[in-house]
Amino acid sequence: MRRRFGLDEADVERIRRWTRDAGIRWGLDAKAKTLWELPATAEHTWRMGLDRLLLGYALPGHGRDLYAGILPHDEVEGGEAQALGQWQTFVEALFGLDAQLRESRSLAAWVESLHGVLNQFFAPRDREENEIQRLRAALETLRANAEQAGFAEPVELAVVKSALRNGLNAAESPAGRFLSGGVTCCALTPMRSIPFSVVALLGMSDDAYPRPHRSVDFDRMATRFRRGDRARRHDDRYLFLETLLSARRCLYISYVGQSIRDNTLLPPSVLVGELLDVVDRSFYRPDGGRPREQLVTRHLLQAFSRRYFSGDDRLFSYARELTEASRRAGRGEREPTPLLSVELPEPDPALRRVTLDSLTGFFRNPVRWLLRERLGIRPDENEEELATREPFVLDGLENHELLGRMLELHRDGRSATAIQAAMRGSGALPHGQVGDCVFAEAQDRVMRFAGRLGRVLPRRDLEPLDLALKLDGFELSGRLTGITPGGRVGYRLASIKANDYLNLWLHHLVLNIAAPTGITLQSRWVAEDKEVLLEPAADAAVHLWALLEWYWRGTRRLLHFFPKSALAYVETLRKDQNQDTDKALRAARSQWEGGDFQQVAPERENVYYQLAFRDTDPLDVEFEAVAMAVFMPVFEAMSQQPAR
């Protein structure tokens, strides 16, 4: 189907992103929603989303300027237009197919129509032609049966699908079922040496393979064997070699290695034994042992043997009930270990050249940075399902994005009516009166926040400040925005979070090191619940270099820094007159592990933290040291101002 419409894998990923960002949820257009007795609203339909994408390629909307009631989506540009055009062609064909298949018609007419569908939507290669031909043959059989029966009554698509399904199932041959799913189970058969990622050979015992062959009494060839005659044992040897060559990533061989009666050793198939002999001759072990011992795992007679729960890397159990029983019996279990127990090699010196944004991103989640940038591990990049219903109630992230976009439009001088039209056009609001109520509440928050923000940050602030700094082996570049004569101002329409403190502090240090002429070396952060003002930092270079050293350490090992937990630790320590570190650590642990009355997810549930630290406790001495190094100087330079 992709081939027919000129799309490739990269285009499919691009189309997924466009579908999500353009707000496409369900329904062809506004008229189609009336089939379900729903209001004829065009929001979140395919037609509205495609119109936004096509209009966004034709003219810029900047997320605020509507044209004929449509808000252009500006993401499509350059060579992506061809993929958009091909996708538009596919969707239009699909829309027409939906209307076409709703009609009732005779079987002969259905056959002609479905032949057209095959031609319109599929472009098979040579090796795929057989599959298309099977469909065409099934259609012709359906036509012939209708003619022989003299049946010309109109039927619906469901009848045709049922008849085709029965015909295709009856025509399916055993050979067609060989590669029918994700896992293929079959006997060793010649001419099936197809590459597989994983190949498993089960039952490779001495008396099972090569397979025994007992000839019949009247087989004279068995008693007078001549060169060139077929030998089943030779066939099995060749099949074993084919299997070895077919395995691409993993070859798994199992056999009964011990007697079930007296536990005596039993040899594997002679072919498996020869393979292990080749391994012994081809490799060596530094400790002098036999290389085959690295490959062979000898399992115990019973699944509840204590050795499966003693921490042996080769012997483990998936049985939850047995693991729990072993723990209760006091036999212990495998000690949890982090993903990395040793430091990685020194990274490329190019990583000493860092931007301000990337440094801020590092401290927001050092573990994520290490796994993604150094190890190439991205557990959060699984394919997400696209939403299939319009928003009825906005979640936390959707509400935050709505407030942020509305605030920028308000600061740009847009009226409330224009802002609401832009939000509806982008699909950010629920439908109908619910959306009106959500907008009214958000607009009230935006107005109050914009009034406070306008007192310290005018609509037209100074030009951004580009900078390039060198600090003892590190090069830091970036751009400072929000510059005013009274200092730098940052803001976010939400209560202040740990990442806001990180953003404020790093930009404040860079501002004080750069020391632009005519600018007060103060930094301010405006949040919905408070305002934070940082006084000029005389030792800004020292603090920034210390943070860069922690960054460099985090490029080689898992840095025990978690912003939410670290902020809770430092805040508790500052408020406590006795400087009780145990109390501060308990506060950090409540953020890390969560509590009964905590509405947000605990910090440890981050997918990167789960992968890196597993069931270990990373809130150790290093955590306390990094938390103090990052957040304590922020509070020492801060003069907190209440929200007005």
KALINHU-V766320 format. One record per residue. OMEGA is omega in whole degrees, 0 to 359 (* if undefined). Layout:
# KALINHU-V766320
omega=OMEGA
omega=OMEGA
This chain:
# KALINHU-V766320
omega=176
omega=181
omega=180
omega=184
omega=172
omega=180
omega=176
omega=183
omega=179
omega=178
omega=180
omega=178
omega=179
omega=180
omega=176
omega=180
omega=179
omega=181
omega=181
omega=186
omega=180
omega=176
omega=179
omega=181
omega=181
omega=177
omega=179
omega=180
omega=182
omega=182
omega=182
omega=181
omega=179
omega=177
omega=178
omega=179
omega=177
omega=178
omega=182
omega=178
omega=182
omega=184
omega=176
omega=176
omega=179
omega=182
omega=179
omega=180
omega=179
omega=177
omega=178
omega=181
omega=181
omega=179
omega=178
omega=176
omega=183
omega=182
omega=182
omega=176
omega=179
omega=177
omega=184
omega=186
omega=180
omega=176
omega=183
omega=178
omega=182
omega=178
omega=181
omega=175
omega=194
omega=189
omega=184
omega=180
omega=175
omega=183
omega=179
omega=182
omega=180
omega=177
omega=178
omega=179
omega=179
omega=178
omega=177
omega=178
omega=179
omega=183
omega=179
omega=177
omega=180
omega=178
omega=178
omega=179
omega=180
omega=179
omega=182
omega=185
omega=177
omega=184
omega=172
omega=182
omega=180
omega=181
omega=178
omega=178
omega=177
omega=180
omega=178
omega=181
omega=182
omega=171
omega=177
omega=178
omega=178
omega=180
omega=185
omega=190
omega=186
omega=174
omega=187
omega=169
omega=183
omega=183
omega=178
omega=184
omega=180
omega=180
omega=177
omega=181
omega=177
omega=177
omega=180
omega=179
omega=178
omega=178
omega=180
omega=176
omega=178
omega=179
omega=181
omega=179
omega=179
omega=179
omega=180
omega=181
omega=182
omega=184
omega=181
omega=180
omega=176
omega=180
omega=179
omega=183
omega=182
omega=179
omega=180
omega=179
omega=180
omega=180
omega=179
omega=180
omega=179
omega=180
omega=180
omega=178
omega=180
omega=182
omega=183
omega=182
omega=177
omega=179
omega=180
omega=181
omega=184
omega=179
omega=188
omega=183
omega=182
omega=179
omega=179
omega=177
omega=183
omega=174
omega=176
omega=185
omega=179
omega=176
omega=176
omega=182
omega=179
omega=181
omega=176
omega=177
omega=181
omega=176
omega=180
omega=176
omega=184
omega=176
omega=181
omega=180
omega=186
omega=184
omega=183
omega=183
omega=356
omega=186
omega=180
omega=180
omega=179
omega=181
omega=177
omega=186
omega=185
omega=178
omega=181
omega=180
omega=181
omega=181
omega=180
omega=183
omega=179
omega=180
omega=183
omega=177
omega=181
omega=177
omega=183
omega=180
omega=178
omega=177
omega=181
omega=177
omega=180
omega=177
omega=178
omega=178
omega=177
omega=181
omega=178
omega=182
omega=182
omega=183
omega=182
omega=184
omega=185
omega=172
omega=183
omega=180
omega=178
omega=177
omega=177
omega=185
omega=180
omega=182
omega=179
omega=182
omega=184
omega=175
omega=177
omega=182
omega=176
omega=182
omega=174
omega=173
omega=181
omega=179
omega=176
omega=177
omega=179
omega=177
omega=179
omega=176
omega=178
omega=177
omega=180
omega=182
omega=188
omega=184
omega=176
omega=177
omega=180
omega=181
omega=177
omega=180
omega=180
omega=182
omega=182
omega=180
omega=177
omega=185
omega=187
omega=174
omega=180
omega=180
omega=182
omega=183
omega=184
omega=182
omega=181
omega=177
omega=183
omega=181
omega=177
omega=184
omega=183
omega=178
omega=177
omega=183
omega=183
omega=183
omega=179
omega=185
omega=173
omega=184
omega=183
omega=183
omega=178
omega=177
omega=179
omega=178
omega=178
omega=180
omega=181
omega=179
omega=178
omega=180
omega=176
omega=178
omega=183
omega=180
omega=179
omega=180
omega=177
omega=182
omega=179
omega=178
omega=178
omega=179
omega=174
omega=176
omega=179
omega=182
omega=178
omega=179
omega=179
omega=179
omega=174
omega=172
omega=189
omega=176
omega=180
omega=180
omega=180
omega=177
omega=176
omega=177
omega=178
omega=183
omega=174
omega=177
omega=181
omega=180
omega=178
omega=180
omega=183
omega=183
omega=183
omega=189
omega=182
omega=185
omega=179
omega=181
omega=182
omega=184
omega=182
omega=182
omega=173
omega=182
omega=180
omega=176
omega=177
omega=180
omega=183
omega=175
omega=180
omega=181
omega=174
omega=176
omega=182
omega=174
omega=186
omega=182
omega=180
omega=179
omega=179
omega=179
omega=178
omega=180
omega=181
omega=180
omega=179
omega=180
omega=180
omega=178
omega=178
omega=178
omega=178
omega=177
omega=181
omega=178
omega=180
omega=179
omega=179
omega=179
omega=180
omega=178
omega=179
omega=180
omega=177
omega=180
omega=179
omega=181
omega=183
omega=183
omega=170
omega=182
omega=168
omega=184
omega=177
omega=177
omega=178
omega=179
omega=178
omega=180
omega=181
omega=179
omega=180
omega=180
omega=178
omega=178
omega=180
omega=182
omega=181
omega=181
omega=181
omega=177
omega=177
omega=183
omega=183
omega=180
omega=182
omega=181
omega=179
omega=182
omega=179
omega=178
omega=182
omega=178
omega=177
omega=183
omega=176
omega=184
omega=175
omega=185
omega=174
omega=182
omega=170
omega=177
omega=179
omega=174
omega=183
omega=178
omega=179
omega=182
omega=177
omega=176
omega=180
omega=182
omega=175
omega=177
omega=180
omega=179
omega=180
omega=179
omega=172
omega=184
omega=173
omega=183
omega=179
omega=174
omega=186
omega=182
omega=181
omega=180
omega=176
omega=176
omega=179
omega=180
omega=181
omega=186
omega=181
omega=178
omega=178
omega=179
omega=180
omega=178
omega=182
omega=178
omega=180
omega=177
omega=180
omega=183
omega=176
omega=181
omega=175
omega=186
omega=174
omega=177
omega=183
omega=174
omega=181
omega=176
omega=183
omega=184
omega=181
omega=172
omega=182
omega=179
omega=178
omega=178
omega=179
omega=183
omega=182
omega=182
omega=183
omega=182
omega=179
omega=180
omega=181
omega=178
omega=178
omega=178
omega=177
omega=176
omega=175
omega=176
omega=182
omega=176
omega=180
omega=175
omega=182
omega=182
omega=180
omega=181
omega=183
omega=178
omega=181
omega=193
omega=183
omega=181
omega=180
omega=179
omega=178
omega=179
omega=185
omega=180
omega=179
omega=181
omega=180
omega=183
omega=183
omega=181
omega=181
omega=181
omega=182
omega=181
omega=178
omega=178
omega=179
omega=179
omega=176
omega=177
omega=178
omega=182
omega=178
omega=175
omega=183
omega=185
omega=182
omega=180
omega=183
omega=185
omega=181
omega=185
omega=180
omega=181
omega=177
omega=186
omega=183
omega=182
omega=173
omega=187
omega=179
omega=177
omega=180
omega=180
omega=187
omega=187
omega=178
omega=183
omega=178
omega=180
omega=182
omega=180
omega=185
omega=182
omega=179
omega=177
omega=180
omega=182
omega=181
omega=179
omega=179
omega=182
omega=184
omega=191
omega=183
omega=177
omega=179
omega=182
omega=178
omega=180
omega=191
omega=168
omega=186
omega=179
omega=181
omega=177
omega=182
omega=*
